[in-house]
């Protein structure tokens, strides 16, 4: 039978883990919204340029290239940093369940 100290320790770890999950969920949601908005903006600008047949000058070509590079970086970092298999990121570890 677990001692009261062990039960209190387990409850404290559960509270910390729940707080970490909540923070991770908020952060992952924020990252997703940023990634979607950057990609959407980039696609919209590229589509407008293509559909309207806008003559691109050296300055606008540079701006469009920078926008596309920024979108690629945001997408790469988003997929590189998020853990889509475990939203919240923090879960029970083997050592937590064995105690």
PyMOL CGO cylinders between C-alpha atoms (Angstrom):
from pymol import cmd
from pymol.cgo import CYLINDER

trace = [
    CYLINDER, 0.00, 0.00, 0.00, 1.44, 3.40, -0.96, 0.3, 1, 1, 1, 1, 1, 1,
    CYLINDER, 1.44, 3.40, -0.96, 2.36, 5.73, 1.85, 0.3, 1, 1, 1, 1, 1, 1,
    CYLINDER, 2.36, 5.73, 1.85, 0.75, 9.17, 2.15, 0.3, 1, 1, 1, 1, 1, 1,
    CYLINDER, 0.75, 9.17, 2.15, 4.06, 10.75, 1.14, 0.3, 1, 1, 1, 1, 1, 1,
    CYLINDER, 4.06, 10.75, 1.14, 4.19, 8.65, -2.04, 0.3, 1, 1, 1, 1, 1, 1,
    CYLINDER, 4.19, 8.65, -2.04, 0.56, 9.53, -2.82, 0.3, 1, 1, 1, 1, 1, 1,
    CYLINDER, 0.56, 9.53, -2.82, 1.27, 13.25, -2.34, 0.3, 1, 1, 1, 1, 1, 1,
    CYLINDER, 1.27, 13.25, -2.34, 4.36, 13.00, -4.57, 0.3, 1, 1, 1, 1, 1, 1,
    CYLINDER, 4.36, 13.00, -4.57, 2.35, 11.22, -7.26, 0.3, 1, 1, 1, 1, 1, 1,
    CYLINDER, 2.35, 11.22, -7.26, -0.43, 13.85, -7.05, 0.3, 1, 1, 1, 1, 1, 1,
    CYLINDER, -0.43, 13.85, -7.05, 2.12, 16.65, -7.33, 0.3, 1, 1, 1, 1, 1, 1,
    CYLINDER, 2.12, 16.65, -7.33, 3.74, 15.03, -10.38, 0.3, 1, 1, 1, 1, 1, 1,
    CYLINDER, 3.74, 15.03, -10.38, 0.29, 14.63, -11.95, 0.3, 1, 1, 1, 1, 1, 1,
    CYLINDER, 0.29, 14.63, -11.95, -0.48, 18.32, -11.42, 0.3, 1, 1, 1, 1, 1, 1,
    CYLINDER, -0.48, 18.32, -11.42, 2.85, 19.38, -12.93, 0.3, 1, 1, 1, 1, 1, 1,
    CYLINDER, 2.85, 19.38, -12.93, 2.36, 17.06, -15.90, 0.3, 1, 1, 1, 1, 1, 1,
    CYLINDER, 2.36, 17.06, -15.90, -1.18, 18.35, -16.47, 0.3, 1, 1, 1, 1, 1, 1,
    CYLINDER, -1.18, 18.35, -16.47, 0.11, 21.95, -16.44, 0.3, 1, 1, 1, 1, 1, 1,
    CYLINDER, 0.11, 21.95, -16.44, 2.86, 21.07, -18.90, 0.3, 1, 1, 1, 1, 1, 1,
    CYLINDER, 2.86, 21.07, -18.90, 0.35, 19.39, -21.20, 0.3, 1, 1, 1, 1, 1, 1,
    CYLINDER, 0.35, 19.39, -21.20, -1.85, 22.49, -21.17, 0.3, 1, 1, 1, 1, 1, 1,
    CYLINDER, -1.85, 22.49, -21.17, 1.08, 24.81, -21.97, 0.3, 1, 1, 1, 1, 1, 1,
    CYLINDER, 1.08, 24.81, -21.97, 2.29, 22.47, -24.73, 0.3, 1, 1, 1, 1, 1, 1,
    CYLINDER, 2.29, 22.47, -24.73, -1.20, 22.29, -26.23, 0.3, 1, 1, 1, 1, 1, 1,
    CYLINDER, -1.20, 22.29, -26.23, -1.48, 26.10, -26.29, 0.3, 1, 1, 1, 1, 1, 1,
    CYLINDER, -1.48, 26.10, -26.29, 1.99, 26.43, -27.84, 0.3, 1, 1, 1, 1, 1, 1,
    CYLINDER, 1.99, 26.43, -27.84, 1.32, 23.77, -30.49, 0.3, 1, 1, 1, 1, 1, 1,
    CYLINDER, 1.32, 23.77, -30.49, -1.99, 25.42, -31.37, 0.3, 1, 1, 1, 1, 1, 1,
    CYLINDER, -1.99, 25.42, -31.37, -0.24, 28.79, -31.72, 0.3, 1, 1, 1, 1, 1, 1,
    CYLINDER, -0.24, 28.79, -31.72, 2.43, 27.25, -33.95, 0.3, 1, 1, 1, 1, 1, 1,
    CYLINDER, 2.43, 27.25, -33.95, -0.23, 25.66, -36.14, 0.3, 1, 1, 1, 1, 1, 1,
    CYLINDER, -0.23, 25.66, -36.14, -2.10, 28.95, -36.54, 0.3, 1, 1, 1, 1, 1, 1,
    CYLINDER, -2.10, 28.95, -36.54, 1.10, 30.80, -37.47, 0.3, 1, 1, 1, 1, 1, 1,
    CYLINDER, 1.10, 30.80, -37.47, 2.10, 28.11, -39.98, 0.3, 1, 1, 1, 1, 1, 1,
    CYLINDER, 2.10, 28.11, -39.98, -1.34, 28.04, -41.61, 0.3, 1, 1, 1, 1, 1, 1,
    CYLINDER, -1.34, 28.04, -41.61, -1.52, 31.84, -41.87, 0.3, 1, 1, 1, 1, 1, 1,
    CYLINDER, -1.52, 31.84, -41.87, 1.97, 32.15, -43.39, 0.3, 1, 1, 1, 1, 1, 1,
    CYLINDER, 1.97, 32.15, -43.39, 1.30, 29.38, -45.92, 0.3, 1, 1, 1, 1, 1, 1,
    CYLINDER, 1.30, 29.38, -45.92, -2.13, 30.82, -46.75, 0.3, 1, 1, 1, 1, 1, 1,
    CYLINDER, -2.13, 30.82, -46.75, -0.72, 34.29, -47.30, 0.3, 1, 1, 1, 1, 1, 1,
    CYLINDER, -0.72, 34.29, -47.30, 2.07, 32.96, -49.48, 0.3, 1, 1, 1, 1, 1, 1,
    CYLINDER, 2.07, 32.96, -49.48, -0.32, 30.91, -51.61, 0.3, 1, 1, 1, 1, 1, 1,
    CYLINDER, -0.32, 30.91, -51.61, -2.68, 33.88, -51.96, 0.3, 1, 1, 1, 1, 1, 1,
    CYLINDER, -2.68, 33.88, -51.96, 0.09, 36.21, -53.11, 0.3, 1, 1, 1, 1, 1, 1,
    CYLINDER, 0.09, 36.21, -53.11, 1.49, 33.62, -55.52, 0.3, 1, 1, 1, 1, 1, 1,
    CYLINDER, 1.49, 33.62, -55.52, -1.98, 32.92, -56.92, 0.3, 1, 1, 1, 1, 1, 1,
    CYLINDER, -1.98, 32.92, -56.92, -2.73, 36.63, -57.40, 0.3, 1, 1, 1, 1, 1, 1,
    CYLINDER, -2.73, 36.63, -57.40, 0.57, 37.16, -59.20, 0.3, 1, 1, 1, 1, 1, 1,
    CYLINDER, 0.57, 37.16, -59.20, -0.04, 34.13, -61.43, 0.3, 1, 1, 1, 1, 1, 1,
    CYLINDER, -0.04, 34.13, -61.43, -3.72, 34.79, -62.19, 0.3, 1, 1, 1, 1, 1, 1,
    CYLINDER, -3.72, 34.79, -62.19, -3.45, 38.52, -62.77, 0.3, 1, 1, 1, 1, 1, 1,
    CYLINDER, -3.45, 38.52, -62.77, -0.35, 38.18, -64.89, 0.3, 1, 1, 1, 1, 1, 1,
    CYLINDER, -0.35, 38.18, -64.89, 1.41, 40.88, -62.92, 0.3, 1, 1, 1, 1, 1, 1,
    CYLINDER, 1.41, 40.88, -62.92, 4.68, 41.93, -64.46, 0.3, 1, 1, 1, 1, 1, 1,
    CYLINDER, 4.68, 41.93, -64.46, 7.26, 41.35, -61.80, 0.3, 1, 1, 1, 1, 1, 1,
    CYLINDER, 7.26, 41.35, -61.80, 10.07, 43.81, -61.41, 0.3, 1, 1, 1, 1, 1, 1,
    CYLINDER, 10.07, 43.81, -61.41, 13.35, 43.00, -59.72, 0.3, 1, 1, 1, 1, 1, 1,
    CYLINDER, 13.35, 43.00, -59.72, 12.02, 44.38, -56.42, 0.3, 1, 1, 1, 1, 1, 1,
    CYLINDER, 12.02, 44.38, -56.42, 8.73, 42.48, -56.51, 0.3, 1, 1, 1, 1, 1, 1,
    CYLINDER, 8.73, 42.48, -56.51, 10.49, 39.28, -57.57, 0.3, 1, 1, 1, 1, 1, 1,
    CYLINDER, 10.49, 39.28, -57.57, 12.81, 39.65, -54.60, 0.3, 1, 1, 1, 1, 1, 1,
    CYLINDER, 12.81, 39.65, -54.60, 9.89, 40.27, -52.23, 0.3, 1, 1, 1, 1, 1, 1,
    CYLINDER, 9.89, 40.27, -52.23, 7.99, 37.27, -53.58, 0.3, 1, 1, 1, 1, 1, 1,
    CYLINDER, 7.99, 37.27, -53.58, 11.08, 35.08, -53.28, 0.3, 1, 1, 1, 1, 1, 1,
    CYLINDER, 11.08, 35.08, -53.28, 11.58, 36.21, -49.69, 0.3, 1, 1, 1, 1, 1, 1,
    CYLINDER, 11.58, 36.21, -49.69, 7.94, 35.43, -48.90, 0.3, 1, 1, 1, 1, 1, 1,
    CYLINDER, 7.94, 35.43, -48.90, 8.31, 31.93, -50.36, 0.3, 1, 1, 1, 1, 1, 1,
    CYLINDER, 8.31, 31.93, -50.36, 11.53, 31.32, -48.41, 0.3, 1, 1, 1, 1, 1, 1,
    CYLINDER, 11.53, 31.32, -48.41, 9.84, 32.51, -45.22, 0.3, 1, 1, 1, 1, 1, 1,
    CYLINDER, 9.84, 32.51, -45.22, 6.93, 30.14, -45.83, 0.3, 1, 1, 1, 1, 1, 1,
    CYLINDER, 6.93, 30.14, -45.83, 9.33, 27.23, -46.40, 0.3, 1, 1, 1, 1, 1, 1,
    CYLINDER, 9.33, 27.23, -46.40, 11.22, 28.04, -43.19, 0.3, 1, 1, 1, 1, 1, 1,
    CYLINDER, 11.22, 28.04, -43.19, 8.05, 28.32, -41.11, 0.3, 1, 1, 1, 1, 1, 1,
    CYLINDER, 8.05, 28.32, -41.11, 6.74, 25.03, -42.51, 0.3, 1, 1, 1, 1, 1, 1,
    CYLINDER, 6.74, 25.03, -42.51, 10.06, 23.28, -41.94, 0.3, 1, 1, 1, 1, 1, 1,
    CYLINDER, 10.06, 23.28, -41.94, 10.40, 24.48, -38.38, 0.3, 1, 1, 1, 1, 1, 1,
    CYLINDER, 10.40, 24.48, -38.38, 6.76, 23.71, -37.62, 0.3, 1, 1, 1, 1, 1, 1,
    CYLINDER, 6.76, 23.71, -37.62, 7.02, 20.09, -38.70, 0.3, 1, 1, 1, 1, 1, 1,
    CYLINDER, 7.02, 20.09, -38.70, 10.50, 19.75, -37.21, 0.3, 1, 1, 1, 1, 1, 1,
    CYLINDER, 10.50, 19.75, -37.21, 9.53, 21.02, -33.75, 0.3, 1, 1, 1, 1, 1, 1,
    CYLINDER, 9.53, 21.02, -33.75, 6.03, 19.62, -33.18, 0.3, 1, 1, 1, 1, 1, 1,
    CYLINDER, 6.03, 19.62, -33.18, 5.18, 16.17, -31.94, 0.3, 1, 1, 1, 1, 1, 1,
    CYLINDER, 5.18, 16.17, -31.94, 1.96, 15.31, -33.74, 0.3, 1, 1, 1, 1, 1, 1,
    CYLINDER, 1.96, 15.31, -33.74, 1.74, 11.80, -32.32, 0.3, 1, 1, 1, 1, 1, 1,
    CYLINDER, 1.74, 11.80, -32.32, 1.39, 13.07, -28.76, 0.3, 1, 1, 1, 1, 1, 1,
    CYLINDER, 1.39, 13.07, -28.76, -0.33, 16.44, -28.61, 0.3, 1, 1, 1, 1, 1, 1,
    CYLINDER, -0.33, 16.44, -28.61, 0.61, 17.91, -25.29, 0.3, 1, 1, 1, 1, 1, 1,
    CYLINDER, 0.61, 17.91, -25.29, 4.00, 16.22, -25.43, 0.3, 1, 1, 1, 1, 1, 1,
    CYLINDER, 4.00, 16.22, -25.43, 4.16, 15.18, -21.80, 0.3, 1, 1, 1, 1, 1, 1,
    CYLINDER, 4.16, 15.18, -21.80, 2.83, 11.84, -20.68, 0.3, 1, 1, 1, 1, 1, 1,
    CYLINDER, 2.83, 11.84, -20.68, 3.45, 9.08, -18.20, 0.3, 1, 1, 1, 1, 1, 1,
    CYLINDER, 3.45, 9.08, -18.20, 6.99, 7.80, -18.31, 0.3, 1, 1, 1, 1, 1, 1,
    CYLINDER, 6.99, 7.80, -18.31, 8.04, 4.32, -17.41, 0.3, 1, 1, 1, 1, 1, 1,
    CYLINDER, 8.04, 4.32, -17.41, 9.64, 5.46, -14.16, 0.3, 1, 1, 1, 1, 1, 1,
    CYLINDER, 9.64, 5.46, -14.16, 6.43, 7.30, -13.17, 0.3, 1, 1, 1, 1, 1, 1,
    CYLINDER, 6.43, 7.30, -13.17, 4.26, 4.20, -13.41, 0.3, 1, 1, 1, 1, 1, 1,
    CYLINDER, 4.26, 4.20, -13.41, 6.74, 1.94, -11.66, 0.3, 1, 1, 1, 1, 1, 1,
    CYLINDER, 6.74, 1.94, -11.66, 6.81, 3.98, -8.44, 0.3, 1, 1, 1, 1, 1, 1,
]
cmd.load_cgo(trace, "trace")
